[in-house]
Amino acid sequence: MNNGKPNWWSRPSSTPEAARIPTPSPADEGDGDFPLPAPRPAPGQEPADLTDPAPAPGPPAAEPPAEPVAADAGPAAEPPAPEAAPAVELTKPAPEPAVELTKTGPATEPAAAPPAEPAPPAPADAEAYAPAPQARQPLHTPDEYRTPPYGEPGPWAPAPPVQRPPAAVPPQAHPHSQPHSQPQAHAHPQPQPQGGAAPWVQYDPWSAPGTGAPPLPRKKSRKGLAIAAALAFALVTGVIGGGIGAYVERNGGITTVELPQAEAGDTGRAPDSVAGIAASALPGVVTLHVRGNGSSGTGTGFVLDTKGHILTNNHVVDGAASSEDISVTFSSGETARAKLIGKDTGYDLAVVQVTGVSGLKALPLGNSDNVRVGDPVVAIGAPFDLSNTVTSGIISAKERPITAGGEKGDGSDISYVDALQTDAPINPGNSGGPLLDSKAQVIGINSAIRAAGGGSGEGEGEGASQPGSIGLGFAIPINQGKRVAEELINTGKATHPVIGVSLDMQFQGDGARVGEKGKDGSASVTAGGPAAKAGLRPGDVITKVDGQRVHNGEELIVKIRAHRPGDKLELTLSRDGKELTKTLTLGSSQGT
């Protein structure tokens, strides 16, 4: 060895080295590098005395090592003393100097080597067996696995743990068999690791496979643990983040939301605004519910005075069989029964009265003659039984002649109205409600709407072919409504102005033509009536009333009923191709 590093031999040496290595003494067993077990003699055989009586100068021959003892056994018992035998003297050359191995650390406990075969008893002639120096033979045949021979260091290998086999029992040997040495384990000292690590152990090349050190436990991959931890963290954070996101999306945030809002201010409105008009008029508007003759309906009315008189349309209460079938609900929610005072089909107006109700507010009446096209108006009613509904618009036309009703077929239920036209939305249920001007005064009674595709185009609110407003609503002028309401309250009946002629309603020309005969075959011009006194004849065609053009008989009736009985009218007529002007005073007839 050189500086504690082993030399490497690739093949066995030609000269056996075992003969040159002295056997360590038992006293040096703890510090020896190559302990060899002492062979035991077979029963009945005495061990040969191999001690040289006159050793050559040099290191003294080592005594055979003692028998190995197990790690946990007590002191080994001494073997029985063999019987005395004649000494045999063997001649051996001078031993070469023993190879000295340098150890880097404290010697470890030597591993037990396989026991060597016991030497056979020496023959009588011991000198014949003395090997000659020039004819030395190897102690064993070369190993086919290229294992170095006994006495030479083998290749370095990781040292297995210390093995402590039990004491080996030497096999029986024949007395005349040749001595044969088993290869002895050759342990090489290994450098001691720094830092107080465990000492190195000897390597046993003849030990059974798998008897070395147990495999070190495989370390767990920290990379795999880190990846698993990262995935778990991502999963947890994803679930938490999703829950927080869903909560924020549904609730608009994780904190209380406070939106900016204007402070409470003045709630008053100008009297001429829609809000001001509605606030002033709503306490005087009522909703009527009528049942009778297997049907029911809803309409609107407004209070005329503090006595409980309420004005509405005739077609609203016409289905009531008695006063018990009419109920009135005020804007405050109070309900009362109403009694029918009077009605008129030709004007489509009716008056009912409630009793026992205090705090009634009558709506002020305006003047429909002062209305101009474009004036703003407000309509209040209960369309489709939605009470206290307020809509607004303007006056879109004046003196629009319309007819409504006619369900009976004999003309007795037809209403002729010289109406105010408005684009304020009016729907079924608004009938009988007030049409108010900018001063919150009543200027009309909402009565009819134009129905899309409805034949003649006119229809009252409850019987329109298309329910719902299309922006064409019609109201009875309040001047006419006031006169009729007074007559109904005072007499229960309303009077109609007449001129005393029967008109040809089938005439297709321009204007209203006086018929040749009346309905019952009588004269078409009533004798002594207003027309007869003014000089009108059968066949005359009336084209104007007070300078306003009329195109048919219905328009002439509407123009006449817009006046009171006793009013004077100027009629323009055509007779035999000539235009004539006649003046007459309107007569009176009892309405139905």
PALOSE-281297 format. One record per residue (C-alpha): x, y negated, z negated. Coordinates in nm, 2 decimals, m for minus. Layout:
<kolgus>
> X | Y | Z $
...
</kolgus>
This chain:
<kolgus>
> 0.00 | 0.00 | 0.00 $
> 0.11 | m0.36 | 0.06 $
> m0.01 | m0.63 | m0.16 $
> m0.31 | m0.43 | m0.26 $
> m0.42 | m0.37 | 0.10 $
> m0.44 | m0.01 | 0.22 $
> m0.26 | 0.12 | 0.53 $
> m0.47 | 0.30 | 0.78 $
> m0.37 | 0.65 | 0.91 $
> m0.53 | 0.77 | 1.22 $
> m0.41 | 1.13 | 1.19 $
> m0.29 | 1.37 | 0.92 $
> 0.08 | 1.37 | 0.82 $
> 0.29 | 1.67 | 0.92 $
> 0.44 | 1.70 | 0.58 $
> 0.21 | 1.78 | 0.30 $
> 0.20 | 1.51 | 0.04 $
> 0.04 | 1.71 | m0.23 $
> 0.36 | 1.87 | m0.33 $
> 0.52 | 1.53 | m0.38 $
> 0.25 | 1.37 | m0.59 $
> 0.30 | 1.45 | m0.96 $
> 0.01 | 1.56 | m1.16 $
> m0.09 | 1.31 | m1.42 $
> m0.07 | 1.40 | m1.79 $
> m0.38 | 1.41 | m2.00 $
> m0.25 | 1.11 | m2.18 $
> m0.25 | 0.91 | m1.87 $
> m0.59 | 1.03 | m1.75 $
> m0.76 | 0.71 | m1.83 $
> m0.52 | 0.51 | m1.61 $
> m0.45 | 0.76 | m1.33 $
> m0.58 | 0.71 | m0.98 $
> m0.60 | 1.08 | m0.88 $
> m0.73 | 1.30 | m1.16 $
> m0.74 | 1.66 | m1.07 $
> m0.94 | 1.93 | m1.25 $
> m0.73 | 2.21 | m1.41 $
> m0.80 | 2.55 | m1.26 $
> m0.94 | 2.81 | m1.49 $
> m0.80 | 3.17 | m1.48 $
> m1.03 | 3.45 | m1.39 $
> m1.13 | 3.68 | m1.67 $
> m0.85 | 3.92 | m1.75 $
> m0.59 | 3.71 | m1.56 $
> m0.32 | 3.50 | m1.70 $
> m0.23 | 3.17 | m1.54 $
> 0.10 | 3.16 | m1.37 $
> 0.36 | 2.95 | m1.54 $
> 0.46 | 2.70 | m1.27 $
> 0.68 | 2.50 | m1.50 $
> 1.04 | 2.46 | m1.38 $
> 1.28 | 2.56 | m1.66 $
> 1.54 | 2.32 | m1.54 $
> 1.37 | 2.03 | m1.37 $
> 1.57 | 1.81 | m1.15 $
> 1.65 | 1.46 | m1.26 $
> 1.35 | 1.23 | m1.18 $
> 1.01 | 1.18 | m1.31 $
> 0.90 | 1.46 | m1.53 $
> 0.65 | 1.70 | m1.39 $
> 0.29 | 1.62 | m1.50 $
> 0.09 | 1.86 | m1.69 $
> m0.23 | 1.99 | m1.53 $
> m0.52 | 1.77 | m1.60 $
> m0.78 | 1.87 | m1.85 $
> m1.11 | 2.00 | m1.75 $
> m1.36 | 1.72 | m1.66 $
> m1.63 | 1.66 | m1.90 $
> m1.98 | 1.53 | m1.83 $
> m2.05 | 1.17 | m1.91 $
> m2.30 | 1.24 | m2.19 $
> m2.13 | 1.55 | m2.33 $
> m1.93 | 1.56 | m2.65 $
> m1.56 | 1.66 | m2.69 $
> m1.48 | 1.95 | m2.46 $
> m1.40 | 2.28 | m2.62 $
> m1.05 | 2.40 | m2.57 $
> m1.02 | 2.70 | m2.34 $
> m0.91 | 3.03 | m2.50 $
> m0.54 | 3.08 | m2.50 $
> m0.42 | 3.32 | m2.23 $
> m0.22 | 3.62 | m2.32 $
> 0.16 | 3.59 | m2.27 $
> 0.30 | 3.69 | m1.93 $
> 0.64 | 3.71 | m1.79 $
> 0.76 | 3.38 | m1.66 $
> 0.79 | 3.34 | m1.29 $
> 1.05 | 3.10 | m1.17 $
> 0.97 | 2.91 | m0.85 $
> 1.22 | 2.72 | m0.66 $
> 1.09 | 2.38 | m0.54 $
> 1.27 | 2.09 | m0.40 $
> 1.32 | 1.77 | m0.58 $
> 1.00 | 1.57 | m0.59 $
> 0.99 | 1.26 | m0.39 $
> 0.90 | 0.94 | m0.56 $
> 0.53 | 0.92 | m0.62 $
> 0.34 | 0.66 | m0.43 $
> 0.25 | 0.38 | m0.66 $
> m0.08 | 0.21 | m0.60 $
> m0.14 | m0.14 | m0.72 $
> m0.48 | m0.20 | m0.88 $
> m0.64 | m0.54 | m0.88 $
> m0.86 | m0.47 | m1.18 $
> m0.93 | m0.24 | m1.46 $
> m0.94 | 0.12 | m1.36 $
> m1.29 | 0.27 | m1.34 $
> m1.37 | 0.61 | m1.47 $
> m1.23 | 0.86 | m1.21 $
> m1.48 | 1.06 | m1.02 $
> m1.47 | 1.43 | m1.08 $
> m1.32 | 1.62 | m0.80 $
> m1.42 | 1.97 | m0.69 $
> m1.23 | 2.24 | m0.90 $
> m0.93 | 2.40 | m0.73 $
> m0.92 | 2.77 | m0.69 $
> m0.72 | 2.94 | m0.97 $
> m0.37 | 3.05 | m0.89 $
> m0.33 | 3.43 | m0.86 $
> m0.10 | 3.61 | m1.09 $
> 0.26 | 3.59 | m0.99 $
> 0.42 | 3.90 | m0.85 $
> 0.71 | 4.07 | m1.02 $
> 0.96 | 3.91 | m0.80 $
> 0.89 | 3.54 | m0.84 $
> 1.19 | 3.43 | m0.64 $
> 1.05 | 3.60 | m0.32 $
> 0.76 | 3.36 | m0.33 $
> 0.97 | 3.04 | m0.36 $
> 0.91 | 2.84 | m0.05 $
> 1.21 | 2.73 | 0.14 $
> 1.25 | 2.36 | 0.20 $
> 1.28 | 2.41 | 0.57 $
> 0.97 | 2.62 | 0.61 $
> 0.70 | 2.41 | 0.43 $
> 0.34 | 2.47 | 0.54 $
> 0.05 | 2.24 | 0.49 $
> m0.17 | 2.31 | 0.20 $
> m0.48 | 2.35 | 0.42 $
> m0.56 | 2.36 | 0.78 $
> m0.63 | 2.03 | 0.96 $
> m0.99 | 1.91 | 0.92 $
> m1.18 | 1.92 | 1.25 $
> m1.35 | 1.60 | 1.14 $
> m1.02 | 1.42 | 1.12 $
> m1.03 | 1.40 | 0.75 $
> m0.69 | 1.29 | 0.61 $
> m0.51 | 1.57 | 0.43 $
> m0.48 | 1.58 | 0.06 $
> m0.25 | 1.32 | m0.07 $
> m0.31 | 1.07 | 0.20 $
> m0.55 | 0.78 | 0.17 $
> m0.86 | 0.80 | 0.38 $
> m1.05 | 0.52 | 0.56 $
> m1.21 | 0.25 | 0.35 $
> m1.59 | 0.29 | 0.29 $
> m1.84 | 0.14 | 0.05 $
> m1.80 | 0.31 | m0.29 $
> m2.10 | 0.51 | m0.40 $
> m2.21 | 0.51 | m0.76 $
> m2.00 | 0.70 | m1.01 $
> m2.09 | 1.07 | m0.99 $
> m2.06 | 1.29 | m1.30 $
> m2.13 | 1.65 | m1.19 $
> m2.14 | 1.92 | m1.46 $
> m1.83 | 2.12 | m1.53 $
> m1.76 | 2.35 | m1.24 $
> m1.71 | 2.72 | m1.29 $
> m1.41 | 2.84 | m1.08 $
> m1.49 | 3.14 | m0.86 $
> m1.34 | 3.49 | m0.91 $
> m1.02 | 3.53 | m0.72 $
> m0.84 | 3.85 | m0.61 $
> m0.50 | 3.91 | m0.78 $
> m0.32 | 3.95 | m0.45 $
> m0.49 | 3.67 | m0.26 $
> m0.28 | 3.38 | m0.15 $
> m0.32 | 3.06 | m0.33 $
> m0.54 | 2.82 | m0.14 $
> m0.59 | 2.46 | m0.25 $
> m0.92 | 2.28 | m0.19 $
> m0.89 | 1.93 | m0.07 $
> m0.90 | 1.70 | m0.36 $
> m1.11 | 1.38 | m0.36 $
> m0.89 | 1.09 | m0.30 $
> m1.01 | 0.77 | m0.45 $
> m0.87 | 0.45 | m0.35 $
> m0.88 | 0.15 | m0.57 $
> m1.09 | m0.14 | m0.44 $
> m1.05 | m0.50 | m0.52 $
> m1.26 | m0.63 | m0.81 $
> m1.50 | m0.90 | m0.71 $
> m1.45 | m1.24 | m0.87 $
> m1.69 | m1.37 | m1.13 $
> m1.71 | m1.07 | m1.36 $
> m1.90 | m0.84 | m1.12 $
> m1.93 | m0.47 | m1.18 $
> m1.60 | m0.27 | m1.12 $
> m1.56 | m0.07 | m0.80 $
> m1.62 | 0.30 | m0.81 $
> m1.44 | 0.58 | m0.64 $
> m1.54 | 0.72 | m0.30 $
> m1.60 | 1.09 | m0.27 $
> m1.59 | 1.21 | 0.09 $
> m1.71 | 1.56 | 0.00 $
> m2.02 | 1.45 | m0.18 $
> m2.36 | 1.55 | m0.05 $
> m2.52 | 1.31 | 0.20 $
> m2.76 | 1.06 | 0.04 $
> m2.60 | 1.08 | m0.30 $
> m2.46 | 0.73 | m0.26 $
> m2.60 | 0.41 | m0.40 $
> m2.97 | 0.37 | m0.36 $
> m3.07 | 0.13 | m0.09 $
> m3.11 | m0.23 | m0.20 $
> m3.47 | m0.35 | m0.22 $
> m3.57 | m0.53 | 0.10 $
> m3.62 | m0.89 | 0.03 $
> m3.95 | m1.04 | 0.13 $
> m3.94 | m1.28 | 0.42 $
> m3.97 | m1.63 | 0.29 $
> m4.06 | m1.74 | 0.63 $
> m4.37 | m1.52 | 0.64 $
> m4.48 | m1.64 | 0.29 $
> m4.44 | m2.00 | 0.41 $
> m4.65 | m1.94 | 0.72 $
> m4.92 | m1.77 | 0.51 $
> m4.92 | m2.06 | 0.26 $
> m4.94 | m2.32 | 0.54 $
> m5.24 | m2.13 | 0.70 $
> m5.42 | m2.11 | 0.37 $
> m5.36 | m2.48 | 0.30 $
> m5.48 | m2.57 | 0.65 $
> m5.80 | m2.36 | 0.60 $
> m5.88 | m2.52 | 0.26 $
> m5.82 | m2.87 | 0.39 $
> m6.02 | m2.81 | 0.70 $
> m6.32 | m2.69 | 0.50 $
> m6.29 | m2.98 | 0.26 $
> m6.25 | m3.23 | 0.54 $
> m6.55 | m3.08 | 0.73 $
> m6.77 | m3.11 | 0.42 $
> m6.66 | m3.47 | 0.36 $
> m6.72 | m3.55 | 0.73 $
> m7.07 | m3.40 | 0.73 $
> m7.15 | m3.59 | 0.41 $
> m7.02 | m3.92 | 0.56 $
> m7.21 | m3.86 | 0.89 $
> m7.54 | m3.79 | 0.71 $
> m7.52 | m4.05 | 0.44 $
> m7.33 | m4.32 | 0.62 $
> m7.04 | m4.31 | 0.38 $
> m6.93 | m4.19 | 0.04 $
> m7.01 | m4.52 | m0.13 $
> m7.34 | m4.71 | m0.18 $
> m7.42 | m4.92 | 0.13 $
> m7.55 | m5.27 | 0.07 $
> m7.66 | m5.45 | 0.38 $
> m7.67 | m5.83 | 0.40 $
> m8.01 | m5.98 | 0.37 $
> m8.15 | m6.33 | 0.37 $
> m8.27 | m6.47 | 0.04 $
> m8.64 | m6.52 | m0.03 $
> m8.76 | m6.84 | 0.13 $
> m9.07 | m7.03 | 0.21 $
> m9.35 | m6.80 | 0.33 $
> m9.57 | m7.08 | 0.45 $
> m9.64 | m7.12 | 0.81 $
> m9.77 | m7.41 | 1.02 $
> m10.15 | m7.42 | 1.04 $
> m10.14 | m7.42 | 1.42 $
> m9.91 | m7.11 | 1.45 $
> m10.05 | m6.76 | 1.50 $
> m9.95 | m6.67 | 1.15 $
> m10.12 | m6.98 | 1.01 $
> m10.43 | m6.92 | 1.21 $
> m10.45 | m6.56 | 1.11 $
> m10.40 | m6.64 | 0.74 $
> m10.68 | m6.89 | 0.76 $
> m10.93 | m6.68 | 0.95 $
> m10.88 | m6.32 | 0.82 $
> m11.09 | m6.37 | 0.50 $
> m11.39 | m6.45 | 0.72 $
> m11.36 | m6.15 | 0.96 $
> m11.54 | m5.83 | 0.89 $
> m11.55 | m5.47 | 1.03 $
> m11.89 | m5.31 | 1.10 $
> m11.95 | m4.94 | 1.09 $
> m12.28 | m4.83 | 1.25 $
> m12.44 | m4.49 | 1.24 $
> m12.77 | m4.38 | 1.40 $
> m12.94 | m4.18 | 1.67 $
> m12.67 | m3.92 | 1.65 $
> m12.38 | m4.16 | 1.72 $
> m12.15 | m4.40 | 1.54 $
> m11.94 | m4.69 | 1.64 $
> m11.71 | m4.96 | 1.51 $
> m11.72 | m5.33 | 1.58 $
> m11.62 | m5.67 | 1.44 $
> m11.81 | m5.98 | 1.32 $
> m11.74 | m6.30 | 1.14 $
> m11.91 | m6.49 | 0.86 $
> m12.14 | m6.78 | 0.97 $
> m12.23 | m6.92 | 0.62 $
> m12.22 | m6.86 | 0.25 $
> m12.56 | m6.69 | 0.26 $
> m12.40 | m6.38 | 0.41 $
> m12.51 | m6.42 | 0.78 $
> m12.26 | m6.25 | 1.01 $
> m12.25 | m6.29 | 1.39 $
> m12.16 | m5.99 | 1.62 $
> m12.25 | m5.83 | 1.95 $
> m12.58 | m5.67 | 2.02 $
> m12.42 | m5.36 | 2.16 $
> m12.24 | m5.31 | 1.83 $
> m12.55 | m5.27 | 1.62 $
> m12.80 | m5.16 | 1.89 $
> m12.76 | m4.79 | 1.78 $
> m12.87 | m4.85 | 1.42 $
> m13.21 | m4.72 | 1.34 $
> m13.25 | m4.92 | 1.03 $
> m13.06 | m5.16 | 0.81 $
> m12.93 | m4.87 | 0.60 $
> m12.71 | m4.76 | 0.89 $
> m12.49 | m5.07 | 0.90 $
> m12.20 | m5.13 | 0.65 $
> m11.97 | m5.42 | 0.64 $
> m11.61 | m5.41 | 0.52 $
> m11.43 | m5.74 | 0.44 $
> m11.06 | m5.80 | 0.48 $
> m11.01 | m5.77 | 0.11 $
> m11.14 | m5.41 | 0.13 $
> m11.48 | m5.48 | m0.03 $
> m11.77 | m5.30 | 0.14 $
> m12.14 | m5.39 | 0.14 $
> m12.46 | m5.29 | 0.32 $
> m12.59 | m5.52 | 0.59 $
> m12.95 | m5.60 | 0.71 $
> m13.03 | m5.67 | 1.08 $
> m13.17 | m6.02 | 1.12 $
> m13.22 | m6.03 | 1.49 $
> m13.06 | m5.94 | 1.83 $
> m13.09 | m6.04 | 2.19 $
> m12.99 | m5.82 | 2.48 $
> m12.96 | m6.09 | 2.75 $
> m12.70 | m6.28 | 2.55 $
> m12.55 | m5.97 | 2.39 $
> m12.56 | m6.12 | 2.04 $
> m12.70 | m6.01 | 1.70 $
> m12.70 | m6.14 | 1.34 $
> m12.68 | m5.92 | 1.03 $
> m12.68 | m6.03 | 0.66 $
> m12.51 | m5.90 | 0.35 $
> m12.63 | m5.98 | 0.00 $
> m12.48 | m5.96 | m0.35 $
> m12.13 | m6.06 | m0.22 $
> m11.96 | m6.36 | m0.37 $
> m11.67 | m6.56 | m0.24 $
> m11.76 | m6.55 | 0.13 $
> m11.57 | m6.77 | 0.36 $
> m11.74 | m6.89 | 0.67 $
> m11.53 | m6.96 | 0.98 $
> m11.56 | m7.31 | 1.13 $
> m11.71 | m7.33 | 1.48 $
> m11.54 | m7.52 | 1.76 $
> m11.67 | m7.66 | 2.09 $
> m11.62 | m7.44 | 2.39 $
> m11.68 | m7.73 | 2.63 $
> m11.35 | m7.88 | 2.51 $
> m11.15 | m7.57 | 2.60 $
> m10.91 | m7.59 | 2.89 $
> m10.73 | m7.32 | 3.08 $
> m10.39 | m7.25 | 2.92 $
> m10.50 | m7.33 | 2.57 $
> m10.35 | m7.08 | 2.31 $
> m10.60 | m6.85 | 2.15 $
> m10.59 | m6.58 | 1.88 $
> m10.82 | m6.28 | 1.87 $
> m10.90 | m6.08 | 1.55 $
> m11.08 | m5.75 | 1.54 $
> m11.07 | m5.38 | 1.46 $
> m10.95 | m5.21 | 1.79 $
> m11.00 | m4.83 | 1.75 $
> m11.10 | m4.89 | 1.39 $
> m10.77 | m5.06 | 1.30 $
> m10.92 | m5.34 | 1.10 $
> m10.76 | m5.69 | 1.07 $
> m10.57 | m5.66 | 1.39 $
> m10.44 | m5.99 | 1.53 $
> m10.35 | m6.06 | 1.89 $
> m10.28 | m6.38 | 2.07 $
> m10.29 | m6.52 | 2.43 $
> m10.42 | m6.81 | 2.63 $
> m10.74 | m6.90 | 2.80 $
> m10.69 | m6.78 | 3.15 $
> m11.02 | m6.89 | 3.30 $
> m11.35 | m7.07 | 3.22 $
> m11.72 | m7.02 | 3.32 $
> m11.64 | m6.67 | 3.45 $
> m11.98 | m6.51 | 3.53 $
> m11.99 | m6.15 | 3.40 $
> m12.26 | m5.90 | 3.34 $
> m12.24 | m5.62 | 3.09 $
> m12.46 | m5.33 | 2.99 $
> m12.71 | m5.18 | 3.23 $
> m12.71 | m4.83 | 3.09 $
> m13.09 | m4.81 | 3.09 $
> m13.11 | m4.87 | 3.46 $
> m13.41 | m5.11 | 3.47 $
> m13.20 | m5.42 | 3.41 $
> m13.35 | m5.49 | 3.07 $
> m13.02 | m5.43 | 2.89 $
> m12.80 | m5.64 | 3.12 $
> m12.62 | m5.93 | 2.96 $
> m12.54 | m6.24 | 3.17 $
> m12.25 | m6.44 | 3.03 $
> m12.08 | m6.75 | 3.15 $
> m11.76 | m6.63 | 2.97 $
> m11.42 | m6.75 | 2.87 $
> m11.15 | m6.54 | 3.01 $
> m10.84 | m6.46 | 2.80 $
> m10.53 | m6.25 | 2.83 $
> m10.52 | m6.19 | 2.45 $
> m10.54 | m5.81 | 2.41 $
> m10.90 | m5.70 | 2.34 $
> m10.98 | m5.33 | 2.30 $
> m11.28 | m5.12 | 2.20 $
> m11.36 | m5.23 | 1.85 $
> m11.28 | m5.60 | 1.91 $
> m11.64 | m5.66 | 2.02 $
> m11.81 | m5.93 | 1.81 $
> m11.48 | m6.06 | 1.67 $
> m11.39 | m6.43 | 1.69 $
> m11.17 | m6.60 | 1.95 $
> m10.99 | m6.88 | 1.77 $
> m10.82 | m7.20 | 1.90 $
> m10.51 | m7.36 | 1.76 $
> m10.72 | m7.52 | 1.48 $
> m10.85 | m7.18 | 1.36 $
> m11.19 | m7.27 | 1.49 $
> m11.41 | m7.02 | 1.67 $
> m11.45 | m7.10 | 2.04 $
> m11.59 | m6.76 | 2.16 $
> m11.72 | m6.42 | 2.07 $
> m11.51 | m6.13 | 2.22 $
> m11.76 | m5.92 | 2.41 $
> m11.62 | m5.74 | 2.72 $
> m11.30 | m5.63 | 2.90 $
> m11.23 | m5.56 | 3.26 $
> m11.18 | m5.19 | 3.32 $
> m10.94 | m5.08 | 3.59 $
> m11.14 | m4.91 | 3.87 $
> m11.46 | m4.97 | 3.69 $
> m11.69 | m5.05 | 3.99 $
> m11.82 | m5.40 | 3.94 $
> m11.52 | m5.46 | 3.72 $
> m11.70 | m5.57 | 3.41 $
> m11.77 | m5.36 | 3.10 $
> m11.81 | m5.42 | 2.74 $
> m11.55 | m5.30 | 2.49 $
> m11.72 | m4.97 | 2.38 $
> m11.82 | m4.84 | 2.72 $
> m11.52 | m4.93 | 2.95 $
> m11.41 | m4.67 | 3.19 $
> m11.05 | m4.72 | 3.08 $
> m11.01 | m4.77 | 2.71 $
> m10.76 | m5.03 | 2.64 $
> m10.67 | m5.38 | 2.75 $
> m10.53 | m5.47 | 3.09 $
> m10.51 | m5.84 | 3.00 $
> m10.86 | m5.93 | 3.12 $
> m11.09 | m6.00 | 2.82 $
> m11.41 | m6.20 | 2.81 $
> m11.57 | m6.40 | 2.53 $
> m11.92 | m6.56 | 2.50 $
> m11.87 | m6.93 | 2.46 $
> m11.94 | m7.04 | 2.11 $
> m12.18 | m7.32 | 2.22 $
> m12.41 | m7.05 | 2.36 $
> m12.35 | m6.82 | 2.06 $
> m12.43 | m7.10 | 1.81 $
> m12.77 | m7.17 | 1.97 $
> m12.87 | m6.80 | 1.99 $
> m12.75 | m6.73 | 1.63 $
> m12.96 | m7.02 | 1.50 $
> m13.27 | m6.89 | 1.68 $
> m13.21 | m6.54 | 1.55 $
> m13.16 | m6.65 | 1.19 $
> m13.47 | m6.88 | 1.20 $
> m13.72 | m6.69 | 1.42 $
> m13.56 | m6.34 | 1.47 $
> m13.58 | m6.41 | 1.85 $
> m13.38 | m6.60 | 2.11 $
> m13.52 | m6.81 | 2.40 $
> m13.39 | m6.80 | 2.75 $
> m13.39 | m7.10 | 3.00 $
> m13.57 | m7.02 | 3.33 $
> m13.66 | m7.19 | 3.66 $
> m13.96 | m6.98 | 3.74 $
> m13.85 | m6.78 | 4.06 $
> m13.79 | m6.42 | 4.15 $
> m13.45 | m6.37 | 4.32 $
> m13.37 | m6.12 | 4.60 $
> m13.08 | m5.93 | 4.44 $
> m13.02 | m5.74 | 4.77 $
> m12.93 | m6.05 | 4.96 $
> m12.58 | m6.01 | 5.12 $
> m12.53 | m6.37 | 5.22 $
> m12.35 | m6.65 | 5.04 $
> m12.58 | m6.78 | 4.76 $
> m12.89 | m6.68 | 4.57 $
> m13.20 | m6.63 | 4.78 $
> m13.55 | m6.68 | 4.65 $
> m13.75 | m6.36 | 4.72 $
> m14.06 | m6.33 | 4.93 $
> m14.26 | m6.16 | 4.66 $
> m14.21 | m6.08 | 4.29 $
> m14.16 | m5.74 | 4.13 $
> m14.53 | m5.66 | 4.09 $
> m14.62 | m5.81 | 4.43 $
> m14.71 | m6.15 | 4.29 $
> m14.57 | m6.47 | 4.43 $
> m14.19 | m6.51 | 4.40 $
> m14.23 | m6.88 | 4.29 $
> m14.43 | m6.91 | 3.96 $
> m14.71 | m7.15 | 4.00 $
> m14.67 | m7.45 | 3.78 $
> m14.32 | m7.35 | 3.68 $
> m14.00 | m7.56 | 3.70 $
> m13.92 | m7.44 | 4.05 $
> m14.27 | m7.50 | 4.19 $
> m14.27 | m7.85 | 4.04 $
> m13.93 | m7.92 | 4.21 $
> m14.06 | m7.80 | 4.55 $
> m13.87 | m7.47 | 4.59 $
> m14.02 | m7.22 | 4.84 $
> m13.98 | m6.85 | 4.91 $
> m13.67 | m6.78 | 5.13 $
> m13.47 | m7.08 | 5.01 $
> m13.10 | m7.01 | 4.94 $
> m12.96 | m7.19 | 4.64 $
> m12.58 | m7.25 | 4.69 $
> m12.49 | m7.49 | 4.40 $
> m12.59 | m7.57 | 4.04 $
> m12.48 | m7.91 | 3.92 $
> m12.23 | m7.91 | 4.20 $
> m12.07 | m7.57 | 4.11 $
> m12.08 | m7.30 | 4.39 $
> m12.28 | m6.98 | 4.33 $
> m12.23 | m6.68 | 4.56 $
> m12.51 | m6.44 | 4.44 $
> m12.82 | m6.41 | 4.22 $
> m12.62 | m6.30 | 3.91 $
> m12.41 | m6.61 | 3.91 $
> m12.72 | m6.82 | 3.94 $
> m12.86 | m6.65 | 3.63 $
> m12.54 | m6.69 | 3.44 $
> m12.53 | m7.06 | 3.52 $
> m12.88 | m7.12 | 3.41 $
> m12.84 | m6.93 | 3.08 $
> m12.54 | m7.13 | 2.99 $
> m12.79 | m7.41 | 2.93 $
> m13.07 | m7.47 | 2.68 $
> m13.44 | m7.48 | 2.77 $
> m13.54 | m7.83 | 2.86 $
> m13.20 | m7.92 | 3.02 $
> m13.22 | m8.08 | 3.37 $
> m13.03 | m7.92 | 3.66 $
> m12.95 | m8.03 | 4.01 $
> m12.98 | m7.75 | 4.27 $
> m12.84 | m7.76 | 4.62 $
> m13.02 | m7.53 | 4.86 $
> m13.04 | m7.44 | 5.23 $
> m13.37 | m7.42 | 5.42 $
> m13.40 | m7.35 | 5.79 $
> m13.04 | m7.46 | 5.83 $
> m13.08 | m7.78 | 5.64 $
> m12.92 | m7.86 | 5.30 $
> m13.15 | m8.00 | 5.04 $
> m13.11 | m8.12 | 4.68 $
> m13.37 | m8.06 | 4.41 $
> m13.38 | m8.16 | 4.04 $
> m13.57 | m7.96 | 3.78 $
> m13.62 | m7.92 | 3.41 $
> m13.55 | m7.57 | 3.26 $
> m13.83 | m7.38 | 3.11 $
> m13.82 | m7.12 | 2.83 $
> m13.90 | m6.75 | 2.80 $
> m13.89 | m6.52 | 2.50 $
> m13.59 | m6.30 | 2.49 $
> m13.59 | m5.93 | 2.41 $
</kolgus>
